[in-house]
Amino acid sequence: MTIPPSALVGSWRLESFHIVAEDGAVYHPMGEQPQGYITYGADGYMQVNIQTAGRQRFLTDDFLDPKPADLAAAMRYIAYAGSYRIEHDRIVHQIEVSFFPNWIGVEQVRYASLEGDLLSLSTPPLTYRGRPGRAALRWRRVAPSLP
């Protein structure tokens, strides 16, 4: 079922994020209570930010010169932005900027379903901790698009 673009436009708060391995094991890479937002604009651009809850403050306030321990803690964060398009039951994110540089210039496909104010996204097969699986994310609408 194709999601109408007007139904997708707006901001969504993350409710859950987990990965299910092929053997059935379930992982919570951002913890049991991840935090995040995804926004789809009417202009065809999107952005997403996901983090673990309760992240520790860096050892320094100089965000352009973090300490090695700060960098390791910062890796528990997903952020990217770029354009998007809808293809039937898929949303394709064309990543232009990303915290994870390997995604820059890459298309990330998300299988999508929309029921009222709940948006469910899942990934094609991926590898997590050396095991194949799929990620599943559930988002709740927090703000509709402006007219």
The first five atom37 places (N, CA, C, CB, O) and aatype in JSON, in Angstrom:
{
  "aatype": [12, 16, 9, 14, 14, 15, 0, 10, 19, 7, 15, 17, 1, 10, 6, 15, 13, 8, 9, 19, 0, 6, 3, 7, 0, 19, 18, 8, 14, 12, 7, 6, 5, 14, 5, 7, 18, 9, 16, 18, 7, 0, 3, 7, 18, 12, 5, 19, 2, 9, 5, 16, 0, 7, 1, 5, 1, 13, 10, 16, 3, 3, 13, 10, 3, 14, 11, 14, 0, 3, 10, 0, 0, 0, 12, 1, 18, 9, 0, 18, 0, 7, 15, 18, 1, 9, 6, 8, 3, 1, 9, 19, 8, 5, 9, 6, 19, 15, 13, 13, 14, 2, 17, 9, 7, 19, 6, 5, 19, 1, 18, 0, 15, 10, 6, 7, 3, 10, 10, 15, 10, 15, 16, 14, 14, 10, 16, 18, 1, 7, 1, 14, 7, 1, 0, 0, 10, 1, 17, 1, 1, 19, 0, 14, 15, 10, 14],
  "atom_mask": [
    [1, 1, 1, 1, 1],
    [1, 1, 1, 1, 1],
    [1, 1, 1, 1, 1],
    [1, 1, 1, 1, 1],
    [1, 1, 1, 1, 1],
    [1, 1, 1, 1, 1],
    [1, 1, 1, 1, 1],
    [1, 1, 1, 1, 1],
    [1, 1, 1, 1, 1],
    [1, 1, 1, 0, 1],
    [1, 1, 1, 1, 1],
    [1, 1, 1, 1, 1],
    [1, 1, 1, 1, 1],
    [1, 1, 1, 1, 1],
    [1, 1, 1, 1, 1],
    [1, 1, 1, 1, 1],
    [1, 1, 1, 1, 1],
    [1, 1, 1, 1, 1],
    [1, 1, 1, 1, 1],
    [1, 1, 1, 1, 1],
    [1, 1, 1, 1, 1],
    [1, 1, 1, 1, 1],
    [1, 1, 1, 1, 1],
    [1, 1, 1, 0, 1],
    [1, 1, 1, 1, 1],
    [1, 1, 1, 1, 1],
    [1, 1, 1, 1, 1],
    [1, 1, 1, 1, 1],
    [1, 1, 1, 1, 1],
    [1, 1, 1, 1, 1],
    [1, 1, 1, 0, 1],
    [1, 1, 1, 1, 1],
    [1, 1, 1, 1, 1],
    [1, 1, 1, 1, 1],
    [1, 1, 1, 1, 1],
    [1, 1, 1, 0, 1],
    [1, 1, 1, 1, 1],
    [1, 1, 1, 1, 1],
    [1, 1, 1, 1, 1],
    [1, 1, 1, 1, 1],
    [1, 1, 1, 0, 1],
    [1, 1, 1, 1, 1],
    [1, 1, 1, 1, 1],
    [1, 1, 1, 0, 1],
    [1, 1, 1, 1, 1],
    [1, 1, 1, 1, 1],
    [1, 1, 1, 1, 1],
    [1, 1, 1, 1, 1],
    [1, 1, 1, 1, 1],
    [1, 1, 1, 1, 1],
    [1, 1, 1, 1, 1],
    [1, 1, 1, 1, 1],
    [1, 1, 1, 1, 1],
    [1, 1, 1, 0, 1],
    [1, 1, 1, 1, 1],
    [1, 1, 1, 1, 1],
    [1, 1, 1, 1, 1],
    [1, 1, 1, 1, 1],
    [1, 1, 1, 1, 1],
    [1, 1, 1, 1, 1],
    [1, 1, 1, 1, 1],
    [1, 1, 1, 1, 1],
    [1, 1, 1, 1, 1],
    [1, 1, 1, 1, 1],
    [1, 1, 1, 1, 1],
    [1, 1, 1, 1, 1],
    [1, 1, 1, 1, 1],
    [1, 1, 1, 1, 1],
    [1, 1, 1, 1, 1],
    [1, 1, 1, 1, 1],
    [1, 1, 1, 1, 1],
    [1, 1, 1, 1, 1],
    [1, 1, 1, 1, 1],
    [1, 1, 1, 1, 1],
    [1, 1, 1, 1, 1],
    [1, 1, 1, 1, 1],
    [1, 1, 1, 1, 1],
    [1, 1, 1, 1, 1],
    [1, 1, 1, 1, 1],
    [1, 1, 1, 1, 1],
    [1, 1, 1, 1, 1],
    [1, 1, 1, 0, 1],
    [1, 1, 1, 1, 1],
    [1, 1, 1, 1, 1],
    [1, 1, 1, 1, 1],
    [1, 1, 1, 1, 1],
    [1, 1, 1, 1, 1],
    [1, 1, 1, 1, 1],
    [1, 1, 1, 1, 1],
    [1, 1, 1, 1, 1],
    [1, 1, 1, 1, 1],
    [1, 1, 1, 1, 1],
    [1, 1, 1, 1, 1],
    [1, 1, 1, 1, 1],
    [1, 1, 1, 1, 1],
    [1, 1, 1, 1, 1],
    [1, 1, 1, 1, 1],
    [1, 1, 1, 1, 1],
    [1, 1, 1, 1, 1],
    [1, 1, 1, 1, 1],
    [1, 1, 1, 1, 1],
    [1, 1, 1, 1, 1],
    [1, 1, 1, 1, 1],
    [1, 1, 1, 1, 1],
    [1, 1, 1, 0, 1],
    [1, 1, 1, 1, 1],
    [1, 1, 1, 1, 1],
    [1, 1, 1, 1, 1],
    [1, 1, 1, 1, 1],
    [1, 1, 1, 1, 1],
    [1, 1, 1, 1, 1],
    [1, 1, 1, 1, 1],
    [1, 1, 1, 1, 1],
    [1, 1, 1, 1, 1],
    [1, 1, 1, 1, 1],
    [1, 1, 1, 0, 1],
    [1, 1, 1, 1, 1],
    [1, 1, 1, 1, 1],
    [1, 1, 1, 1, 1],
    [1, 1, 1, 1, 1],
    [1, 1, 1, 1, 1],
    [1, 1, 1, 1, 1],
    [1, 1, 1, 1, 1],
    [1, 1, 1, 1, 1],
    [1, 1, 1, 1, 1],
    [1, 1, 1, 1, 1],
    [1, 1, 1, 1, 1],
    [1, 1, 1, 1, 1],
    [1, 1, 1, 1, 1],
    [1, 1, 1, 0, 1],
    [1, 1, 1, 1, 1],
    [1, 1, 1, 1, 1],
    [1, 1, 1, 0, 1],
    [1, 1, 1, 1, 1],
    [1, 1, 1, 1, 1],
    [1, 1, 1, 1, 1],
    [1, 1, 1, 1, 1],
    [1, 1, 1, 1, 1],
    [1, 1, 1, 1, 1],
    [1, 1, 1, 1, 1],
    [1, 1, 1, 1, 1],
    [1, 1, 1, 1, 1],
    [1, 1, 1, 1, 1],
    [1, 1, 1, 1, 1],
    [1, 1, 1, 1, 1],
    [1, 1, 1, 1, 1],
    [1, 1, 1, 1, 1]
  ],
  "atom_positions": [
    [[0.84, -1.18, 0.0], [0.0, 0.0, 0.0], [0.89, 1.25, 0.0], [-0.96, 0.0, 1.22], [1.79, 1.37, 0.83]],
    [[0.64, 2.15, -0.91], [1.42, 3.37, -1.0], [0.99, 4.36, 0.07], [1.29, 3.99, -2.39], [-0.2, 4.59, 0.28]],
    [[1.97, 4.95, 0.74], [1.69, 5.98, 1.74], [1.6, 7.31, 1.0], [2.8, 6.03, 2.86], [2.53, 7.69, 0.29]],
    [[0.49, 8.03, 1.16], [0.4, 9.34, 0.52], [1.42, 10.29, 1.15], [-1.03, 9.92, 0.65], [1.54, 10.34, 2.38]],
    [[2.16, 11.04, 0.34], [3.16, 11.95, 0.9], [2.6, 12.89, 1.96], [3.78, 12.77, -0.2], [3.28, 13.18, 2.95]],
    [[1.39, 13.37, 1.78], [0.81, 14.3, 2.74], [0.61, 13.65, 4.1], [-0.51, 14.85, 2.23], [0.61, 14.34, 5.12]],
    [[0.43, 12.33, 4.15], [0.25, 11.62, 5.42], [1.57, 11.43, 6.15], [-0.41, 10.26, 5.18], [1.59, 11.27, 7.37]],
    [[2.66, 11.44, 5.42], [3.98, 11.22, 6.01], [4.6, 12.52, 6.53], [4.91, 10.59, 4.99], [5.35, 12.49, 7.51]],
    [[4.29, 13.63, 5.9], [4.91, 14.91, 6.23], [4.61, 15.3, 7.68], [4.43, 16.01, 5.28], [3.46, 15.26, 8.12]],
    [[5.66, 15.68, 8.39], [5.54, 16.11, 9.78], [6.68, 15.54, 10.61], [0.0, 0.0, 0.0], [7.64, 15.0, 10.07]],
    [[6.56, 15.66, 11.92], [7.59, 15.18, 12.85], [7.05, 14.01, 13.65], [8.05, 16.32, 13.79], [5.87, 13.96, 14.02]],
    [[7.94, 13.06, 13.92], [7.58, 11.82, 14.58], [8.58, 11.53, 15.69], [7.53, 10.65, 13.58], [9.79, 11.7, 15.49]],
    [[8.11, 11.1, 16.86], [8.96, 10.76, 18.0], [9.14, 9.24, 18.04], [8.35, 11.29, 19.35], [8.18, 8.49, 17.84]],
    [[10.36, 8.8, 18.29], [10.66, 7.38, 18.35], [10.05, 6.74, 19.59], [12.17, 7.15, 18.34], [10.21, 7.24, 20.7]],
    [[9.34, 5.63, 19.39], [8.78, 4.87, 20.51], [9.56, 3.58, 20.77], [7.32, 4.54, 20.25], [9.7, 3.15, 21.91]],
    [[10.06, 2.97, 19.7], [10.83, 1.73, 19.9], [11.78, 1.51, 18.73], [9.88, 0.52, 20.05], [11.52, 1.94, 17.6]],
    [[12.87, 0.83, 19.03], [13.88, 0.5, 18.03], [14.55, -0.79, 18.49], [14.93, 1.65, 17.85], [15.14, -0.84, 19.56]],
    [[14.45, -1.82, 17.67], [15.13, -3.07, 17.98], [15.53, -3.76, 16.69], [14.22, -3.98, 18.84], [15.04, -3.45, 15.6]],
    [[16.42, -4.7, 16.84], [16.88, -5.52, 15.71], [16.55, -6.97, 16.04], [18.41, -5.33, 15.44], [16.84, -7.46, 17.13]],
    [[15.94, -7.64, 15.07], [15.64, -9.06, 15.23], [16.59, -9.83, 14.32], [14.13, -9.37, 14.91], [16.55, -9.68, 13.09]],
    [[17.44, -10.66, 14.92], [18.37, -11.48, 14.15], [17.61, -12.63, 13.5], [19.52, -12.03, 15.06], [16.5, -12.97, 13.92]],
    [[18.2, -13.22, 12.47], [17.56, -14.34, 11.78], [17.25, -15.5, 12.72], [18.44, -14.83, 10.65], [16.29, -16.24, 12.5]],
    [[18.06, -15.65, 13.77], [17.82, -16.75, 14.72], [16.78, -16.39, 15.78], [19.13, -17.15, 15.39], [16.53, -17.18, 16.7]],
    [[16.17, -15.19, 15.66], [15.13, -14.79, 16.6], [15.61, -13.95, 17.77], [0.0, 0.0, 0.0], [14.79, -13.4, 18.51]],
    [[16.91, -13.82, 17.95], [17.43, -13.0, 19.05], [17.05, -11.53, 18.8], [18.98, -13.16, 19.18], [17.09, -11.06, 17.66]],
    [[16.69, -10.83, 19.87], [16.29, -9.43, 19.78], [17.33, -8.56, 20.47], [14.88, -9.2, 20.4], [17.73, -8.84, 21.6]],
    [[17.77, -7.52, 19.78], [18.77, -6.59, 20.31], [18.18, -5.18, 20.37], [20.05, -6.62, 19.43], [17.36, -4.8, 19.53]],
    [[18.61, -4.44, 21.35], [18.21, -3.04, 21.51], [19.48, -2.19, 21.47], [17.42, -2.81, 22.86], [20.03, -1.84, 22.51]],
    [[19.97, -1.86, 20.24], [21.26, -1.19, 20.13], [21.31, 0.2, 20.78], [21.63, -1.06, 18.7], [22.39, 0.7, 21.07]],
    [[20.16, 0.82, 20.99], [20.11, 2.12, 21.65], [19.43, 2.01, 23.01], [19.37, 3.13, 20.77], [18.91, 3.0, 23.53]],
    [[19.43, 0.83, 23.57], [18.82, 0.62, 24.88], [17.33, 0.36, 24.79], [0.0, 0.0, 0.0], [16.73, 0.4, 23.71]],
    [[16.74, 0.1, 25.94], [15.31, -0.23, 26.01], [14.42, 0.99, 25.8], [14.99, -0.85, 27.36], [13.25, 0.85, 25.43]],
    [[14.95, 2.18, 26.02], [14.15, 3.4, 25.87], [14.89, 4.41, 24.98], [13.85, 4.03, 27.25], [15.32, 5.46, 25.45]],
    [[15.03, 4.07, 23.7], [15.75, 4.99, 22.81], [14.98, 6.29, 22.65], [15.99, 4.34, 21.44], [13.77, 6.35, 22.85]],
    [[15.71, 7.33, 22.28], [15.1, 8.63, 22.04], [15.41, 9.05, 20.62], [15.61, 9.69, 23.06], [16.49, 8.76, 20.1]],
    [[14.47, 9.73, 19.99], [14.76, 10.21, 18.66], [13.58, 10.84, 17.98], [0.0, 0.0, 0.0], [12.44, 10.74, 18.44]],
    [[13.88, 11.5, 16.89], [12.88, 12.15, 16.05], [13.23, 11.92, 14.59], [12.79, 13.67, 16.36], [14.4, 11.82, 14.22]],
    [[12.2, 11.83, 13.77], [12.36, 11.83, 12.32], [11.37, 12.84, 11.79], [12.14, 10.39, 11.69], [10.23, 12.91, 12.25]],
    [[11.81, 13.62, 10.81], [10.96, 14.64, 10.22], [10.99, 14.48, 8.71], [11.43, 16.07, 10.63], [12.05, 14.37, 8.1]],
    [[9.81, 14.46, 8.12], [9.65, 14.43, 6.67], [9.02, 15.75, 6.24], [8.77, 13.21, 6.21], [7.95, 16.12, 6.71]],
    [[9.7, 16.47, 5.36], [9.2, 17.74, 4.89], [8.43, 17.61, 3.59], [0.0, 0.0, 0.0], [8.65, 16.69, 2.81]],
    [[7.53, 18.55, 3.36], [6.78, 18.58, 2.1], [7.7, 18.88, 0.92], [5.67, 19.63, 2.18], [7.32, 18.66, -0.23]],
    [[8.9, 19.38, 1.2], [9.87, 19.7, 0.16], [10.66, 18.49, -0.32], [10.82, 20.76, 0.65], [11.52, 18.61, -1.2]],
    [[10.39, 17.3, 0.26], [11.09, 16.09, -0.16], [12.38, 15.82, 0.59], [0.0, 0.0, 0.0], [13.17, 14.97, 0.18]],
    [[12.61, 16.55, 1.69], [13.79, 16.33, 2.51], [13.4, 15.78, 3.88], [14.6, 17.63, 2.66], [12.3, 16.04, 4.37]],
    [[14.32, 15.04, 4.48], [14.08, 14.42, 5.78], [15.33, 14.51, 6.63], [13.65, 12.95, 5.62], [16.42, 14.77, 6.14]],
    [[15.12, 14.29, 7.93], [16.25, 14.17, 8.86], [15.83, 13.27, 10.0], [16.71, 15.58, 9.39], [14.65, 13.19, 10.35]],
    [[16.82, 12.58, 10.58], [16.55, 11.67, 11.69], [17.7, 11.75, 12.69], [16.36, 10.22, 11.19], [18.86, 11.89, 12.31]],
    [[17.35, 11.66, 13.97], [18.32, 11.62, 15.07], [17.83, 10.59, 16.07], [18.51, 13.03, 15.74], [16.68, 10.65, 16.51]],
    [[18.69, 9.65, 16.44], [18.35, 8.61, 17.4], [19.52, 8.47, 18.37], [18.02, 7.24, 16.69], [20.68, 8.47, 17.96]],
    [[19.2, 8.35, 19.66], [20.26, 8.19, 20.67], [19.78, 7.28, 21.8], [20.69, 9.56, 21.23], [18.59, 7.02, 21.95]],
    [[20.73, 6.83, 22.58], [20.4, 6.12, 23.81], [19.92, 7.16, 24.82], [21.63, 5.31, 24.35], [20.33, 8.32, 24.77]],
    [[19.06, 6.74, 25.72], [18.59, 7.64, 26.78], [19.7, 7.8, 27.81], [17.28, 7.09, 27.45], [20.48, 6.88, 28.04]],
    [[19.76, 8.97, 28.42], [20.7, 9.2, 29.52], [22.16, 9.21, 29.12], [0.0, 0.0, 0.0], [23.02, 8.78, 29.89]],
    [[22.46, 9.71, 27.93], [23.87, 9.79, 27.5], [24.66, 10.65, 28.48], [23.98, 10.36, 26.07], [24.17, 11.67, 28.97]],
    [[25.88, 10.23, 28.74], [26.75, 10.99, 29.65], [27.3, 12.22, 28.95], [27.9, 10.11, 30.17], [27.53, 12.23, 27.74]],
    [[27.51, 13.26, 29.75], [28.12, 14.48, 29.22], [29.58, 14.19, 28.85], [28.03, 15.63, 30.26], [30.23, 13.32, 29.45]],
    [[30.08, 14.91, 27.87], [31.48, 14.8, 27.49], [32.36, 15.34, 28.61], [31.75, 15.56, 26.16], [31.9, 16.08, 29.47]],
    [[33.63, 14.94, 28.59], [34.6, 15.42, 29.57], [34.96, 16.88, 29.32], [35.85, 14.56, 29.54], [35.49, 17.55, 30.2]],
    [[34.68, 17.37, 28.12], [34.99, 18.74, 27.75], [33.78, 19.39, 27.12], [36.2, 18.8, 26.79], [32.91, 18.7, 26.58]],
    [[33.7, 20.71, 27.18], [32.63, 21.44, 26.5], [33.05, 21.85, 25.08], [32.23, 22.67, 27.31], [32.28, 22.5, 24.37]],
    [[34.25, 21.49, 24.68], [34.75, 21.81, 23.34], [34.29, 20.71, 22.39], [36.31, 21.95, 23.33], [34.97, 19.7, 22.22]],
    [[33.12, 20.9, 21.76], [32.54, 19.85, 20.94], [33.32, 19.6, 19.65], [31.12, 20.19, 20.6], [33.09, 18.59, 18.98]],
    [[34.22, 20.5, 19.27], [35.03, 20.29, 18.08], [36.36, 19.61, 18.39], [35.28, 21.62, 17.4], [37.13, 19.3, 17.48]],
    [[36.66, 19.37, 19.67], [37.89, 18.7, 20.07], [37.6, 17.75, 21.24], [38.98, 19.74, 20.47], [38.14, 17.92, 22.33]],
    [[36.75, 16.73, 21.0], [36.4, 15.82, 22.09], [37.56, 14.89, 22.46], [35.18, 15.0, 21.72], [38.46, 14.66, 21.66]],
    [[37.5, 14.36, 23.66], [38.49, 13.4, 24.14], [38.14, 12.02, 23.58], [38.53, 13.37, 25.71], [36.98, 11.77, 23.23]],
    [[39.12, 11.1, 23.47], [38.84, 9.77, 22.94], [37.67, 9.05, 23.65], [40.09, 8.91, 23.03], [36.87, 8.38, 23.01]],
    [[37.59, 9.19, 24.96], [36.49, 8.55, 25.69], [35.14, 9.15, 25.27], [36.69, 8.7, 27.21], [34.14, 8.44, 25.23]],
    [[35.13, 10.44, 24.97], [33.9, 11.09, 24.51], [33.48, 10.53, 23.16], [34.09, 12.61, 24.43], [32.29, 10.31, 22.93]],
    [[34.44, 10.31, 22.28], [34.12, 9.8, 20.95], [33.5, 8.42, 21.02], [35.37, 9.77, 20.09], [32.56, 8.12, 20.28]],
    [[34.01, 7.57, 21.89], [33.45, 6.23, 22.02], [32.01, 6.3, 22.49], [34.29, 5.39, 23.01], [31.16, 5.57, 21.98]],
    [[31.71, 7.16, 23.45], [30.34, 7.31, 23.94], [29.44, 7.91, 22.87], [30.31, 8.18, 25.2], [28.26, 7.57, 22.8]],
    [[29.97, 8.79, 22.05], [29.18, 9.45, 21.02], [28.71, 8.49, 19.94], [29.97, 10.57, 20.4], [27.75, 8.79, 19.23]],
    [[29.37, 7.37, 19.79], [29.0, 6.42, 18.74], [27.63, 5.8, 18.94], [30.03, 5.33, 18.67], [27.11, 5.15, 18.03]],
    [[27.03, 5.97, 20.07], [25.68, 5.46, 20.32], [24.67, 6.48, 19.84], [25.47, 5.14, 21.84], [23.77, 6.88, 20.57]],
    [[24.82, 6.91, 18.59], [23.99, 7.96, 18.03], [23.84, 7.72, 16.53], [24.59, 9.36, 18.31], [24.81, 7.38, 15.86]],
    [[22.65, 7.89, 16.02], [22.4, 7.79, 14.58], [21.83, 9.13, 14.14], [21.41, 6.6, 14.24], [20.86, 9.62, 14.72]],
    [[22.42, 9.72, 13.13], [21.92, 10.98, 12.6], [22.24, 11.04, 11.12], [22.52, 12.2, 13.35], [23.38, 10.8, 10.7]],
    [[21.23, 11.36, 10.33], [21.46, 11.61, 8.91], [20.34, 12.45, 8.35], [21.59, 10.29, 8.14], [19.27, 12.59, 8.95]],
    [[20.59, 13.02, 7.16], [19.6, 13.86, 6.5], [19.84, 13.81, 5.0], [19.66, 15.33, 7.01], [20.94, 13.52, 4.53]],
    [[18.78, 14.1, 4.27], [18.85, 14.15, 2.81], [17.46, 14.16, 2.23], [0.0, 0.0, 0.0], [16.49, 14.47, 2.91]],
    [[17.38, 13.82, 0.98], [16.08, 13.79, 0.33], [15.43, 12.42, 0.53], [16.22, 14.11, -1.18], [16.09, 11.46, 0.94]],
    [[14.15, 12.35, 0.24], [13.44, 11.07, 0.33], [12.4, 10.98, -0.78], [12.78, 10.89, 1.72], [11.97, 11.98, -1.34]],
    [[12.02, 9.75, -1.07], [10.93, 9.51, -2.0], [10.15, 8.29, -1.53], [11.46, 9.32, -3.46], [10.69, 7.43, -0.84]],
    [[8.9, 8.23, -1.9], [8.05, 7.1, -1.52], [7.86, 6.22, -2.75], [6.68, 7.59, -0.96], [7.52, 6.71, -3.83]],
    [[8.08, 4.93, -2.58], [7.87, 3.94, -3.63], [6.98, 2.84, -3.07], [9.24, 3.35, -4.15], [7.46, 1.88, -2.47]],
    [[5.69, 2.99, -3.27], [4.68, 2.04, -2.76], [4.77, 1.94, -1.24], [4.87, 0.64, -3.4], [4.41, 2.88, -0.54]],
    [[5.25, 0.8, -0.72], [5.34, 0.61, 0.74], [6.76, 0.87, 1.25], [4.9, -0.8, 1.12], [7.11, 0.46, 2.36]],
    [[7.56, 1.55, 0.44], [8.95, 1.83, 0.83], [9.19, 3.33, 0.82], [9.95, 1.12, -0.11], [8.67, 4.06, -0.01]],
    [[10.01, 3.76, 1.78], [10.51, 5.14, 1.78], [12.01, 5.02, 1.56], [10.16, 5.91, 3.14], [12.71, 4.32, 2.29]],
    [[12.5, 5.71, 0.55], [13.92, 5.66, 0.23], [14.56, 6.96, 0.67], [14.15, 5.41, -1.31], [14.21, 8.04, 0.19]],
    [[15.51, 6.86, 1.6], [16.26, 8.01, 2.1], [17.55, 8.11, 1.29], [16.56, 7.88, 3.64], [18.37, 7.2, 1.32]],
    [[17.74, 9.22, 0.58], [18.99, 9.47, -0.15], [19.85, 10.33, 0.76], [18.73, 10.19, -1.54], [19.63, 11.54, 0.88]],
    [[20.83, 9.71, 1.41], [21.58, 10.36, 2.47], [22.65, 11.3, 1.9], [22.23, 9.32, 3.39], [23.47, 10.91, 1.07]],
    [[22.6, 12.54, 2.38], [23.56, 13.56, 1.95], [24.55, 13.91, 3.06], [22.83, 14.81, 1.5], [25.71, 14.21, 2.77]],
    [[24.11, 13.89, 4.33], [24.99, 14.09, 5.47], [24.66, 13.02, 6.5], [24.84, 15.54, 6.08], [23.5, 12.63, 6.65]],
    [[25.68, 12.55, 7.21], [25.45, 11.47, 8.17], [26.56, 11.45, 9.22], [25.37, 10.12, 7.45], [27.73, 11.71, 8.92]],
    [[26.17, 11.13, 10.45], [27.15, 10.89, 11.5], [28.05, 9.72, 11.11], [26.45, 10.62, 12.86], [29.25, 9.72, 11.41]],
    [[27.46, 8.71, 10.45], [28.19, 7.53, 9.98], [28.59, 7.79, 8.53], [27.32, 6.22, 10.11], [27.75, 7.66, 7.63]],
    [[29.85, 8.14, 8.27], [30.24, 8.58, 6.93], [30.03, 7.54, 5.84], [31.66, 8.98, 6.94], [29.92, 7.91, 4.67]],
    [[29.97, 6.26, 6.17], [29.78, 5.22, 5.16], [28.4, 5.32, 4.49], [29.95, 3.85, 5.78], [28.2, 4.73, 3.43]],
    [[27.46, 6.04, 5.1], [26.12, 6.18, 4.51], [25.99, 7.37, 3.59], [25.1, 6.29, 5.61], [25.0, 7.47, 2.87]],
    [[26.95, 8.27, 3.58], [26.85, 9.46, 2.73], [26.84, 9.03, 1.27], [28.02, 10.44, 3.0], [27.71, 8.29, 0.81]],
    [[25.83, 9.52, 0.53], [25.68, 9.16, -0.88], [24.99, 7.84, -1.1], [0.0, 0.0, 0.0], [24.9, 7.37, -2.24]],
    [[24.5, 7.23, -0.04], [23.87, 5.91, -0.12], [22.36, 6.05, 0.04], [24.45, 4.96, 0.97], [21.89, 6.93, 0.76]],
    [[21.62, 5.18, -0.61], [20.18, 5.12, -0.4], [19.88, 4.1, 0.69], [19.43, 4.76, -1.71], [20.35, 2.96, 0.63]],
    [[19.12, 4.51, 1.67], [18.67, 3.61, 2.73], [17.18, 3.38, 2.53], [18.97, 4.21, 4.16], [16.39, 4.32, 2.53]],
    [[16.8, 2.13, 2.35], [15.4, 1.77, 2.12], [14.75, 1.43, 3.45], [15.28, 0.58, 1.14], [15.34, 0.75, 4.29]],
    [[13.54, 1.92, 3.63], [12.75, 1.59, 4.82], [11.38, 1.12, 4.35], [12.61, 2.84, 5.79], [10.68, 1.83, 3.63]],
    [[11.0, -0.1, 4.77], [9.65, -0.59, 4.5], [8.74, 0.1, 5.51], [9.55, -2.16, 4.61], [9.05, 0.15, 6.69]],
    [[7.62, 0.63, 5.05], [6.8, 1.49, 5.89], [5.34, 1.05, 5.93], [6.89, 2.9, 5.41], [4.78, 0.55, 4.96]],
    [[4.75, 1.25, 7.1], [3.3, 1.15, 7.23], [2.85, 2.27, 8.15], [2.87, -0.26, 7.79], [3.55, 2.65, 9.1]],
    [[1.69, 2.8, 7.85], [1.16, 3.94, 8.58], [-0.25, 3.62, 9.02], [1.2, 5.24, 7.71], [-1.11, 3.29, 8.2]],
    [[-0.48, 3.72, 10.33], [-1.8, 3.51, 10.91], [-2.09, 4.66, 11.84], [-1.9, 2.14, 11.65], [-1.59, 4.69, 12.97]],
    [[-2.89, 5.62, 11.38], [-3.19, 6.79, 12.19], [-1.93, 7.57, 12.48], [0.0, 0.0, 0.0], [-1.25, 8.02, 11.56]],
    [[-1.62, 7.75, 13.76], [-0.43, 8.49, 14.17], [0.78, 7.61, 14.44], [-0.74, 9.3, 15.39], [1.74, 8.06, 15.06]],
    [[0.75, 6.35, 14.0], [1.88, 5.44, 14.18], [2.51, 5.1, 12.84], [1.43, 4.16, 14.91], [1.83, 4.64, 11.92]],
    [[3.8, 5.32, 12.74], [4.58, 5.01, 11.55], [5.56, 3.9, 11.92], [5.33, 6.27, 11.0], [6.37, 4.06, 12.83]],
    [[5.48, 2.78, 11.22], [6.42, 1.68, 11.44], [7.36, 1.6, 10.26], [5.67, 0.32, 11.64], [6.94, 1.57, 9.11]],
    [[8.65, 1.57, 10.56], [9.68, 1.44, 9.54], [10.53, 0.21, 9.85], [10.57, 2.72, 9.46], [10.83, -0.06, 11.01]],
    [[10.9, -0.51, 8.82], [11.83, -1.63, 9.0], [12.83, -1.62, 7.85], [11.06, -3.0, 9.06], [12.59, -1.03, 6.79]],
    [[13.95, -2.27, 8.09], [15.04, -2.25, 7.11], [15.09, -3.55, 6.32], [16.38, -2.01, 7.81], [14.55, -4.57, 6.75]],
    [[15.73, -3.5, 5.16], [16.12, -4.74, 4.51], [17.14, -5.45, 5.41], [16.71, -4.48, 3.08], [17.56, -4.88, 6.42]],
    [[17.55, -6.66, 5.07], [18.54, -7.35, 5.9], [19.79, -6.5, 6.13], [18.94, -8.68, 5.25], [20.27, -5.83, 5.22]],
    [[20.29, -6.55, 7.36], [21.51, -5.84, 7.74], [22.32, -6.75, 8.65], [21.19, -4.48, 8.43], [21.85, -7.81, 9.06]],
    [[23.52, -6.33, 8.97], [24.37, -7.09, 9.88], [24.54, -6.3, 11.16], [25.75, -7.4, 9.25], [24.89, -5.12, 11.13]],
    [[24.28, -6.95, 12.29], [24.48, -6.34, 13.6], [25.2, -7.35, 14.47], [23.12, -5.89, 14.25], [24.74, -8.48, 14.65]],
    [[26.33, -6.94, 15.0], [27.19, -7.83, 15.81], [27.52, -9.13, 15.05], [26.49, -8.16, 17.14], [27.57, -10.21, 15.63]],
    [[27.74, -8.98, 13.76], [28.14, -10.11, 12.94], [27.01, -11.05, 12.57], [0.0, 0.0, 0.0], [27.26, -12.1, 11.98]],
    [[25.77, -10.7, 12.9], [24.63, -11.57, 12.62], [23.65, -10.87, 11.69], [23.93, -12.0, 13.93], [23.41, -9.67, 11.84]],
    [[23.08, -11.6, 10.74], [22.07, -10.99, 9.87], [20.76, -10.79, 10.63], [21.83, -11.86, 8.63], [20.39, -11.58, 11.49]],
    [[20.08, -9.72, 10.29], [18.79, -9.43, 10.92], [18.13, -8.25, 10.24], [0.0, 0.0, 0.0], [18.54, -7.82, 9.17]],
    [[17.1, -7.72, 10.89], [16.37, -6.56, 10.38], [16.05, -5.63, 11.55], [15.06, -6.99, 9.64], [15.73, -6.09, 12.65]],
    [[16.15, -4.34, 11.31], [15.79, -3.36, 12.32], [14.32, -2.98, 12.15], [16.69, -2.1, 12.23], [13.8, -2.94, 11.04]],
    [[13.68, -2.71, 13.28], [12.28, -2.26, 13.29], [12.18, -1.04, 14.19], [11.31, -3.39, 13.77], [12.66, -1.05, 15.33]],
    [[11.55, 0.01, 13.69], [11.38, 1.26, 14.44], [9.92, 1.67, 14.4], [12.29, 2.39, 13.86], [9.26, 1.58, 13.37]],
    [[9.43, 2.13, 15.54], [8.05, 2.63, 15.61], [8.09, 4.08, 16.05], [7.18, 1.77, 16.58], [8.74, 4.43, 17.04]],
    [[7.39, 4.92, 15.31], [7.36, 6.36, 15.52], [5.92, 6.82, 15.74], [8.0, 7.12, 14.33], [5.0, 6.28, 15.13]],
    [[5.72, 7.81, 16.61], [4.41, 8.42, 16.83], [4.47, 9.88, 16.4], [3.97, 8.29, 18.33], [5.39, 10.61, 16.75]],
    [[3.44, 10.29, 15.64], [3.39, 11.66, 15.15], [3.32, 12.64, 16.33], [2.17, 11.86, 14.21], [2.54, 12.46, 17.26]],
    [[4.16, 13.69, 16.27], [4.13, 14.73, 17.28], [3.66, 16.06, 16.72], [5.48, 14.88, 17.92], [3.15, 16.9, 17.45]],
    [[3.84, 16.25, 15.42], [3.42, 17.5, 14.81], [3.1, 17.28, 13.33], [4.52, 18.58, 14.97], [3.94, 16.77, 12.59]],
    [[1.93, 17.65, 12.92], [1.6, 17.53, 11.49], [2.3, 18.61, 10.69], [0.09, 17.61, 11.27], [2.86, 19.55, 11.24]],
    [[2.26, 18.45, 9.39], [2.84, 19.48, 8.53], [1.98, 20.73, 8.6], [2.96, 18.99, 7.08], [0.8, 20.66, 8.95]],
    [[2.56, 21.85, 8.27], [1.82, 23.1, 8.22], [1.1, 23.19, 6.89], [2.77, 24.31, 8.43], [1.6, 22.71, 5.87]],
    [[-0.08, 23.81, 6.87], [-0.83, 23.91, 5.59], [-0.11, 24.77, 4.58], [-2.23, 24.49, 5.82], [-0.6, 24.95, 3.46]]
  ]
}
